Amino acid sequence: MNFRKHFAWALVILWMAVIFSLSAQPASASNDLSRGITALIIDLIQKILPMVNLTLNDFNHYVRKNAHFIAYFLLGFLVINALMVGETVEKLKNFKERGSAAYRRRWLLAGLICVSYAISDEVHQLFVPGRGGQVKDVLIDSGGAATGILVYVWGRRLLSRWRVKRG
């Protein structure tokens, strides 16, 4: 494995560690963190749109669920990147190659890694004081990961087309 591949997998492991550490927080610490972030977001929104009236209690739930989506969006993006590092533009020149079974298997493997981690994360939360695992969170996490994988794949496809056109 070359340096780029090692670095890509190191980023995946680092991000998984961040997710794990956030999940390991007791409910009170997790809620304090999300309420603090929610307060900052509300302040920013109200500076831009002063006529909008948001309350911390109402908005905090949406911030927490979006945090799940965003965290796993980034995980999906990082995992598919780690699986695809080293693939040259020449290998991606035409659509048939990009859509080949080998590439689809990588996309599927990236999704499987992310969903497995989401499930293990929710199981882990069963053992954290005041926390609990929720199937709904696994679905949100999985949606975020799938979106991250798709954004990566589409972005890479657009980049390869642009590079081919540029010569």
PyMOL CGO cylinders between C-alpha atoms (Angstrom):
from pymol import cmd
from pymol.cgo import CYLINDER

trace = [
    CYLINDER, 0.00, 0.00, 0.00, 1.25, 3.46, -0.81, 0.3, 1, 1, 1, 1, 1, 1,
    CYLINDER, 1.25, 3.46, -0.81, 1.25, 6.53, 1.43, 0.3, 1, 1, 1, 1, 1, 1,
    CYLINDER, 1.25, 6.53, 1.43, -2.00, 7.93, -0.02, 0.3, 1, 1, 1, 1, 1, 1,
    CYLINDER, -2.00, 7.93, -0.02, -3.86, 4.69, 0.69, 0.3, 1, 1, 1, 1, 1, 1,
    CYLINDER, -3.86, 4.69, 0.69, -2.47, 4.51, 4.25, 0.3, 1, 1, 1, 1, 1, 1,
    CYLINDER, -2.47, 4.51, 4.25, -3.39, 8.14, 4.84, 0.3, 1, 1, 1, 1, 1, 1,
    CYLINDER, -3.39, 8.14, 4.84, -6.92, 7.62, 3.49, 0.3, 1, 1, 1, 1, 1, 1,
    CYLINDER, -6.92, 7.62, 3.49, -7.50, 4.67, 5.83, 0.3, 1, 1, 1, 1, 1, 1,
    CYLINDER, -7.50, 4.67, 5.83, -5.97, 6.62, 8.74, 0.3, 1, 1, 1, 1, 1, 1,
    CYLINDER, -5.97, 6.62, 8.74, -8.60, 9.33, 8.15, 0.3, 1, 1, 1, 1, 1, 1,
    CYLINDER, -8.60, 9.33, 8.15, -11.35, 6.69, 8.21, 0.3, 1, 1, 1, 1, 1, 1,
    CYLINDER, -11.35, 6.69, 8.21, -10.08, 5.28, 11.51, 0.3, 1, 1, 1, 1, 1, 1,
    CYLINDER, -10.08, 5.28, 11.51, -9.65, 8.76, 13.00, 0.3, 1, 1, 1, 1, 1, 1,
    CYLINDER, -9.65, 8.76, 13.00, -13.22, 9.72, 12.05, 0.3, 1, 1, 1, 1, 1, 1,
    CYLINDER, -13.22, 9.72, 12.05, -14.55, 6.44, 13.47, 0.3, 1, 1, 1, 1, 1, 1,
    CYLINDER, -14.55, 6.44, 13.47, -12.73, 7.28, 16.72, 0.3, 1, 1, 1, 1, 1, 1,
    CYLINDER, -12.73, 7.28, 16.72, -14.39, 10.71, 16.79, 0.3, 1, 1, 1, 1, 1, 1,
    CYLINDER, -14.39, 10.71, 16.79, -17.82, 9.11, 16.31, 0.3, 1, 1, 1, 1, 1, 1,
    CYLINDER, -17.82, 9.11, 16.31, -17.03, 6.54, 19.02, 0.3, 1, 1, 1, 1, 1, 1,
    CYLINDER, -17.03, 6.54, 19.02, -15.90, 9.21, 21.48, 0.3, 1, 1, 1, 1, 1, 1,
    CYLINDER, -15.90, 9.21, 21.48, -19.05, 11.27, 20.89, 0.3, 1, 1, 1, 1, 1, 1,
    CYLINDER, -19.05, 11.27, 20.89, -21.18, 8.15, 21.39, 0.3, 1, 1, 1, 1, 1, 1,
    CYLINDER, -21.18, 8.15, 21.39, -19.31, 7.31, 24.59, 0.3, 1, 1, 1, 1, 1, 1,
    CYLINDER, -19.31, 7.31, 24.59, -20.43, 10.56, 26.23, 0.3, 1, 1, 1, 1, 1, 1,
    CYLINDER, -20.43, 10.56, 26.23, -23.10, 10.14, 28.90, 0.3, 1, 1, 1, 1, 1, 1,
    CYLINDER, -23.10, 10.14, 28.90, -26.48, 11.59, 27.94, 0.3, 1, 1, 1, 1, 1, 1,
    CYLINDER, -26.48, 11.59, 27.94, -25.98, 14.76, 29.99, 0.3, 1, 1, 1, 1, 1, 1,
    CYLINDER, -25.98, 14.76, 29.99, -22.63, 15.61, 28.36, 0.3, 1, 1, 1, 1, 1, 1,
    CYLINDER, -22.63, 15.61, 28.36, -23.95, 14.79, 24.89, 0.3, 1, 1, 1, 1, 1, 1,
    CYLINDER, -23.95, 14.79, 24.89, -27.01, 16.95, 25.44, 0.3, 1, 1, 1, 1, 1, 1,
    CYLINDER, -27.01, 16.95, 25.44, -24.91, 19.85, 26.76, 0.3, 1, 1, 1, 1, 1, 1,
    CYLINDER, -24.91, 19.85, 26.76, -22.71, 19.68, 23.66, 0.3, 1, 1, 1, 1, 1, 1,
    CYLINDER, -22.71, 19.68, 23.66, -25.62, 19.57, 21.23, 0.3, 1, 1, 1, 1, 1, 1,
    CYLINDER, -25.62, 19.57, 21.23, -27.48, 22.35, 23.06, 0.3, 1, 1, 1, 1, 1, 1,
    CYLINDER, -27.48, 22.35, 23.06, -24.37, 24.53, 22.86, 0.3, 1, 1, 1, 1, 1, 1,
    CYLINDER, -24.37, 24.53, 22.86, -24.07, 23.93, 19.12, 0.3, 1, 1, 1, 1, 1, 1,
    CYLINDER, -24.07, 23.93, 19.12, -27.81, 24.49, 18.69, 0.3, 1, 1, 1, 1, 1, 1,
    CYLINDER, -27.81, 24.49, 18.69, -27.57, 27.84, 20.52, 0.3, 1, 1, 1, 1, 1, 1,
    CYLINDER, -27.57, 27.84, 20.52, -24.78, 28.95, 18.17, 0.3, 1, 1, 1, 1, 1, 1,
    CYLINDER, -24.78, 28.95, 18.17, -26.82, 27.92, 15.11, 0.3, 1, 1, 1, 1, 1, 1,
    CYLINDER, -26.82, 27.92, 15.11, -29.92, 29.73, 16.39, 0.3, 1, 1, 1, 1, 1, 1,
    CYLINDER, -29.92, 29.73, 16.39, -27.87, 32.90, 17.04, 0.3, 1, 1, 1, 1, 1, 1,
    CYLINDER, -27.87, 32.90, 17.04, -26.45, 32.75, 13.52, 0.3, 1, 1, 1, 1, 1, 1,
    CYLINDER, -26.45, 32.75, 13.52, -29.87, 32.18, 11.92, 0.3, 1, 1, 1, 1, 1, 1,
    CYLINDER, -29.87, 32.18, 11.92, -31.43, 35.01, 13.91, 0.3, 1, 1, 1, 1, 1, 1,
    CYLINDER, -31.43, 35.01, 13.91, -28.64, 37.40, 12.87, 0.3, 1, 1, 1, 1, 1, 1,
    CYLINDER, -28.64, 37.40, 12.87, -29.30, 36.58, 9.22, 0.3, 1, 1, 1, 1, 1, 1,
    CYLINDER, -29.30, 36.58, 9.22, -33.10, 36.30, 9.53, 0.3, 1, 1, 1, 1, 1, 1,
    CYLINDER, -33.10, 36.30, 9.53, -34.18, 38.34, 12.59, 0.3, 1, 1, 1, 1, 1, 1,
    CYLINDER, -34.18, 38.34, 12.59, -37.87, 37.63, 11.95, 0.3, 1, 1, 1, 1, 1, 1,
    CYLINDER, -37.87, 37.63, 11.95, -37.35, 33.88, 12.55, 0.3, 1, 1, 1, 1, 1, 1,
    CYLINDER, -37.35, 33.88, 12.55, -38.17, 32.78, 16.08, 0.3, 1, 1, 1, 1, 1, 1,
    CYLINDER, -38.17, 32.78, 16.08, -36.50, 29.50, 17.04, 0.3, 1, 1, 1, 1, 1, 1,
    CYLINDER, -36.50, 29.50, 17.04, -36.42, 27.94, 20.48, 0.3, 1, 1, 1, 1, 1, 1,
    CYLINDER, -36.42, 27.94, 20.48, -33.55, 25.85, 21.77, 0.3, 1, 1, 1, 1, 1, 1,
    CYLINDER, -33.55, 25.85, 21.77, -35.77, 22.95, 22.85, 0.3, 1, 1, 1, 1, 1, 1,
    CYLINDER, -35.77, 22.95, 22.85, -37.59, 22.70, 19.51, 0.3, 1, 1, 1, 1, 1, 1,
    CYLINDER, -37.59, 22.70, 19.51, -34.51, 23.06, 17.32, 0.3, 1, 1, 1, 1, 1, 1,
    CYLINDER, -34.51, 23.06, 17.32, -32.12, 20.85, 19.34, 0.3, 1, 1, 1, 1, 1, 1,
    CYLINDER, -32.12, 20.85, 19.34, -33.76, 17.61, 18.16, 0.3, 1, 1, 1, 1, 1, 1,
    CYLINDER, -33.76, 17.61, 18.16, -33.18, 18.55, 14.49, 0.3, 1, 1, 1, 1, 1, 1,
    CYLINDER, -33.18, 18.55, 14.49, -29.57, 19.49, 15.18, 0.3, 1, 1, 1, 1, 1, 1,
    CYLINDER, -29.57, 19.49, 15.18, -28.94, 16.13, 16.87, 0.3, 1, 1, 1, 1, 1, 1,
    CYLINDER, -28.94, 16.13, 16.87, -30.44, 14.12, 14.02, 0.3, 1, 1, 1, 1, 1, 1,
    CYLINDER, -30.44, 14.12, 14.02, -28.62, 16.18, 11.39, 0.3, 1, 1, 1, 1, 1, 1,
    CYLINDER, -28.62, 16.18, 11.39, -25.39, 15.60, 13.31, 0.3, 1, 1, 1, 1, 1, 1,
    CYLINDER, -25.39, 15.60, 13.31, -25.94, 11.85, 12.82, 0.3, 1, 1, 1, 1, 1, 1,
    CYLINDER, -25.94, 11.85, 12.82, -26.48, 12.35, 9.09, 0.3, 1, 1, 1, 1, 1, 1,
    CYLINDER, -26.48, 12.35, 9.09, -23.47, 14.65, 8.66, 0.3, 1, 1, 1, 1, 1, 1,
    CYLINDER, -23.47, 14.65, 8.66, -21.12, 12.43, 10.71, 0.3, 1, 1, 1, 1, 1, 1,
    CYLINDER, -21.12, 12.43, 10.71, -21.97, 9.39, 8.60, 0.3, 1, 1, 1, 1, 1, 1,
    CYLINDER, -21.97, 9.39, 8.60, -21.99, 11.42, 5.37, 0.3, 1, 1, 1, 1, 1, 1,
    CYLINDER, -21.99, 11.42, 5.37, -18.35, 12.17, 6.09, 0.3, 1, 1, 1, 1, 1, 1,
    CYLINDER, -18.35, 12.17, 6.09, -17.67, 8.56, 7.08, 0.3, 1, 1, 1, 1, 1, 1,
    CYLINDER, -17.67, 8.56, 7.08, -19.19, 7.29, 3.81, 0.3, 1, 1, 1, 1, 1, 1,
    CYLINDER, -19.19, 7.29, 3.81, -17.16, 9.81, 1.83, 0.3, 1, 1, 1, 1, 1, 1,
    CYLINDER, -17.16, 9.81, 1.83, -13.93, 8.84, 3.62, 0.3, 1, 1, 1, 1, 1, 1,
    CYLINDER, -13.93, 8.84, 3.62, -14.52, 5.07, 3.30, 0.3, 1, 1, 1, 1, 1, 1,
    CYLINDER, -14.52, 5.07, 3.30, -15.27, 5.14, -0.43, 0.3, 1, 1, 1, 1, 1, 1,
    CYLINDER, -15.27, 5.14, -0.43, -12.27, 7.42, -0.92, 0.3, 1, 1, 1, 1, 1, 1,
    CYLINDER, -12.27, 7.42, -0.92, -10.03, 4.93, 0.92, 0.3, 1, 1, 1, 1, 1, 1,
    CYLINDER, -10.03, 4.93, 0.92, -11.36, 2.11, -1.25, 0.3, 1, 1, 1, 1, 1, 1,
    CYLINDER, -11.36, 2.11, -1.25, -10.87, 4.08, -4.47, 0.3, 1, 1, 1, 1, 1, 1,
    CYLINDER, -10.87, 4.08, -4.47, -7.47, 5.71, -3.81, 0.3, 1, 1, 1, 1, 1, 1,
    CYLINDER, -7.47, 5.71, -3.81, -5.01, 4.73, -6.49, 0.3, 1, 1, 1, 1, 1, 1,
    CYLINDER, -5.01, 4.73, -6.49, -7.54, 4.30, -9.27, 0.3, 1, 1, 1, 1, 1, 1,
    CYLINDER, -7.54, 4.30, -9.27, -6.21, 6.27, -12.22, 0.3, 1, 1, 1, 1, 1, 1,
    CYLINDER, -6.21, 6.27, -12.22, -8.12, 8.43, -14.64, 0.3, 1, 1, 1, 1, 1, 1,
    CYLINDER, -8.12, 8.43, -14.64, -7.21, 5.95, -17.38, 0.3, 1, 1, 1, 1, 1, 1,
    CYLINDER, -7.21, 5.95, -17.38, -9.16, 3.25, -15.53, 0.3, 1, 1, 1, 1, 1, 1,
    CYLINDER, -9.16, 3.25, -15.53, -12.14, 5.59, -15.29, 0.3, 1, 1, 1, 1, 1, 1,
    CYLINDER, -12.14, 5.59, -15.29, -12.19, 6.86, -18.89, 0.3, 1, 1, 1, 1, 1, 1,
    CYLINDER, -12.19, 6.86, -18.89, -15.46, 5.43, -20.03, 0.3, 1, 1, 1, 1, 1, 1,
    CYLINDER, -15.46, 5.43, -20.03, -18.78, 4.89, -18.32, 0.3, 1, 1, 1, 1, 1, 1,
    CYLINDER, -18.78, 4.89, -18.32, -18.70, 1.14, -18.85, 0.3, 1, 1, 1, 1, 1, 1,
    CYLINDER, -18.70, 1.14, -18.85, -15.54, 0.79, -16.76, 0.3, 1, 1, 1, 1, 1, 1,
    CYLINDER, -15.54, 0.79, -16.76, -16.82, 3.16, -14.07, 0.3, 1, 1, 1, 1, 1, 1,
    CYLINDER, -16.82, 3.16, -14.07, -19.99, 1.15, -13.77, 0.3, 1, 1, 1, 1, 1, 1,
    CYLINDER, -19.99, 1.15, -13.77, -18.23, -2.20, -13.77, 0.3, 1, 1, 1, 1, 1, 1,
    CYLINDER, -18.23, -2.20, -13.77, -18.90, -4.86, -11.16, 0.3, 1, 1, 1, 1, 1, 1,
    CYLINDER, -18.90, -4.86, -11.16, -15.54, -4.16, -9.46, 0.3, 1, 1, 1, 1, 1, 1,
    CYLINDER, -15.54, -4.16, -9.46, -16.53, -0.56, -8.83, 0.3, 1, 1, 1, 1, 1, 1,
    CYLINDER, -16.53, -0.56, -8.83, -20.04, -1.45, -7.73, 0.3, 1, 1, 1, 1, 1, 1,
    CYLINDER, -20.04, -1.45, -7.73, -18.55, -3.93, -5.24, 0.3, 1, 1, 1, 1, 1, 1,
    CYLINDER, -18.55, -3.93, -5.24, -16.45, -1.12, -3.77, 0.3, 1, 1, 1, 1, 1, 1,
    CYLINDER, -16.45, -1.12, -3.77, -19.51, 1.09, -3.41, 0.3, 1, 1, 1, 1, 1, 1,
    CYLINDER, -19.51, 1.09, -3.41, -21.38, -1.77, -1.75, 0.3, 1, 1, 1, 1, 1, 1,
    CYLINDER, -21.38, -1.77, -1.75, -18.43, -2.53, 0.54, 0.3, 1, 1, 1, 1, 1, 1,
    CYLINDER, -18.43, -2.53, 0.54, -18.24, 1.13, 1.57, 0.3, 1, 1, 1, 1, 1, 1,
    CYLINDER, -18.24, 1.13, 1.57, -21.94, 1.09, 2.43, 0.3, 1, 1, 1, 1, 1, 1,
    CYLINDER, -21.94, 1.09, 2.43, -21.59, -2.19, 4.32, 0.3, 1, 1, 1, 1, 1, 1,
    CYLINDER, -21.59, -2.19, 4.32, -18.69, -0.83, 6.39, 0.3, 1, 1, 1, 1, 1, 1,
    CYLINDER, -18.69, -0.83, 6.39, -20.66, 2.31, 7.27, 0.3, 1, 1, 1, 1, 1, 1,
    CYLINDER, -20.66, 2.31, 7.27, -23.91, 0.52, 8.13, 0.3, 1, 1, 1, 1, 1, 1,
    CYLINDER, -23.91, 0.52, 8.13, -22.02, -2.03, 10.24, 0.3, 1, 1, 1, 1, 1, 1,
    CYLINDER, -22.02, -2.03, 10.24, -20.32, 0.80, 12.11, 0.3, 1, 1, 1, 1, 1, 1,
    CYLINDER, -20.32, 0.80, 12.11, -23.66, 2.57, 12.60, 0.3, 1, 1, 1, 1, 1, 1,
    CYLINDER, -23.66, 2.57, 12.60, -25.17, -0.60, 14.09, 0.3, 1, 1, 1, 1, 1, 1,
    CYLINDER, -25.17, -0.60, 14.09, -22.16, -1.15, 16.35, 0.3, 1, 1, 1, 1, 1, 1,
    CYLINDER, -22.16, -1.15, 16.35, -22.34, 2.50, 17.42, 0.3, 1, 1, 1, 1, 1, 1,
    CYLINDER, -22.34, 2.50, 17.42, -25.97, 2.14, 18.49, 0.3, 1, 1, 1, 1, 1, 1,
    CYLINDER, -25.97, 2.14, 18.49, -25.18, -1.12, 20.34, 0.3, 1, 1, 1, 1, 1, 1,
    CYLINDER, -25.18, -1.12, 20.34, -22.29, 0.69, 22.05, 0.3, 1, 1, 1, 1, 1, 1,
    CYLINDER, -22.29, 0.69, 22.05, -24.71, 3.39, 23.24, 0.3, 1, 1, 1, 1, 1, 1,
    CYLINDER, -24.71, 3.39, 23.24, -26.76, 0.75, 25.07, 0.3, 1, 1, 1, 1, 1, 1,
    CYLINDER, -26.76, 0.75, 25.07, -23.88, 0.56, 27.56, 0.3, 1, 1, 1, 1, 1, 1,
    CYLINDER, -23.88, 0.56, 27.56, -23.46, 4.34, 28.02, 0.3, 1, 1, 1, 1, 1, 1,
    CYLINDER, -23.46, 4.34, 28.02, -25.26, 5.94, 31.00, 0.3, 1, 1, 1, 1, 1, 1,
    CYLINDER, -25.26, 5.94, 31.00, -28.50, 7.61, 29.91, 0.3, 1, 1, 1, 1, 1, 1,
    CYLINDER, -28.50, 7.61, 29.91, -28.07, 6.65, 26.26, 0.3, 1, 1, 1, 1, 1, 1,
    CYLINDER, -28.07, 6.65, 26.26, -29.85, 4.05, 24.17, 0.3, 1, 1, 1, 1, 1, 1,
    CYLINDER, -29.85, 4.05, 24.17, -29.54, 2.55, 20.73, 0.3, 1, 1, 1, 1, 1, 1,
    CYLINDER, -29.54, 2.55, 20.73, -32.22, 3.44, 18.20, 0.3, 1, 1, 1, 1, 1, 1,
    CYLINDER, -32.22, 3.44, 18.20, -33.03, 1.83, 14.87, 0.3, 1, 1, 1, 1, 1, 1,
    CYLINDER, -33.03, 1.83, 14.87, -34.08, 5.27, 13.60, 0.3, 1, 1, 1, 1, 1, 1,
    CYLINDER, -34.08, 5.27, 13.60, -30.54, 6.54, 14.20, 0.3, 1, 1, 1, 1, 1, 1,
    CYLINDER, -30.54, 6.54, 14.20, -29.08, 3.62, 12.23, 0.3, 1, 1, 1, 1, 1, 1,
    CYLINDER, -29.08, 3.62, 12.23, -31.38, 4.56, 9.33, 0.3, 1, 1, 1, 1, 1, 1,
    CYLINDER, -31.38, 4.56, 9.33, -30.33, 8.22, 9.54, 0.3, 1, 1, 1, 1, 1, 1,
    CYLINDER, -30.33, 8.22, 9.54, -26.66, 7.21, 9.74, 0.3, 1, 1, 1, 1, 1, 1,
    CYLINDER, -26.66, 7.21, 9.74, -27.07, 4.86, 6.77, 0.3, 1, 1, 1, 1, 1, 1,
    CYLINDER, -27.07, 4.86, 6.77, -28.75, 7.59, 4.73, 0.3, 1, 1, 1, 1, 1, 1,
    CYLINDER, -28.75, 7.59, 4.73, -25.90, 9.95, 5.51, 0.3, 1, 1, 1, 1, 1, 1,
    CYLINDER, -25.90, 9.95, 5.51, -23.30, 7.34, 4.54, 0.3, 1, 1, 1, 1, 1, 1,
    CYLINDER, -23.30, 7.34, 4.54, -25.10, 6.50, 1.29, 0.3, 1, 1, 1, 1, 1, 1,
    CYLINDER, -25.10, 6.50, 1.29, -25.29, 10.20, 0.42, 0.3, 1, 1, 1, 1, 1, 1,
    CYLINDER, -25.29, 10.20, 0.42, -21.58, 10.65, 1.15, 0.3, 1, 1, 1, 1, 1, 1,
    CYLINDER, -21.58, 10.65, 1.15, -20.72, 7.68, -1.05, 0.3, 1, 1, 1, 1, 1, 1,
    CYLINDER, -20.72, 7.68, -1.05, -22.92, 8.97, -3.90, 0.3, 1, 1, 1, 1, 1, 1,
    CYLINDER, -22.92, 8.97, -3.90, -21.47, 12.49, -3.67, 0.3, 1, 1, 1, 1, 1, 1,
    CYLINDER, -21.47, 12.49, -3.67, -17.97, 11.02, -3.86, 0.3, 1, 1, 1, 1, 1, 1,
    CYLINDER, -17.97, 11.02, -3.86, -18.82, 8.79, -6.82, 0.3, 1, 1, 1, 1, 1, 1,
    CYLINDER, -18.82, 8.79, -6.82, -20.57, 11.60, -8.72, 0.3, 1, 1, 1, 1, 1, 1,
    CYLINDER, -20.57, 11.60, -8.72, -17.80, 14.06, -7.89, 0.3, 1, 1, 1, 1, 1, 1,
    CYLINDER, -17.80, 14.06, -7.89, -15.15, 11.65, -9.06, 0.3, 1, 1, 1, 1, 1, 1,
    CYLINDER, -15.15, 11.65, -9.06, -17.10, 10.96, -12.24, 0.3, 1, 1, 1, 1, 1, 1,
    CYLINDER, -17.10, 10.96, -12.24, -17.41, 14.69, -12.99, 0.3, 1, 1, 1, 1, 1, 1,
    CYLINDER, -17.41, 14.69, -12.99, -13.72, 15.23, -12.21, 0.3, 1, 1, 1, 1, 1, 1,
    CYLINDER, -13.72, 15.23, -12.21, -12.66, 12.38, -14.50, 0.3, 1, 1, 1, 1, 1, 1,
    CYLINDER, -12.66, 12.38, -14.50, -14.82, 13.73, -17.34, 0.3, 1, 1, 1, 1, 1, 1,
    CYLINDER, -14.82, 13.73, -17.34, -13.35, 17.19, -16.85, 0.3, 1, 1, 1, 1, 1, 1,
    CYLINDER, -13.35, 17.19, -16.85, -9.79, 15.80, -16.88, 0.3, 1, 1, 1, 1, 1, 1,
    CYLINDER, -9.79, 15.80, -16.88, -10.46, 13.75, -20.02, 0.3, 1, 1, 1, 1, 1, 1,
    CYLINDER, -10.46, 13.75, -20.02, -11.92, 16.81, -21.82, 0.3, 1, 1, 1, 1, 1, 1,
    CYLINDER, -11.92, 16.81, -21.82, -8.97, 18.92, -20.71, 0.3, 1, 1, 1, 1, 1, 1,
    CYLINDER, -8.97, 18.92, -20.71, -6.61, 16.35, -22.14, 0.3, 1, 1, 1, 1, 1, 1,
]
cmd.load_cgo(trace, "trace")
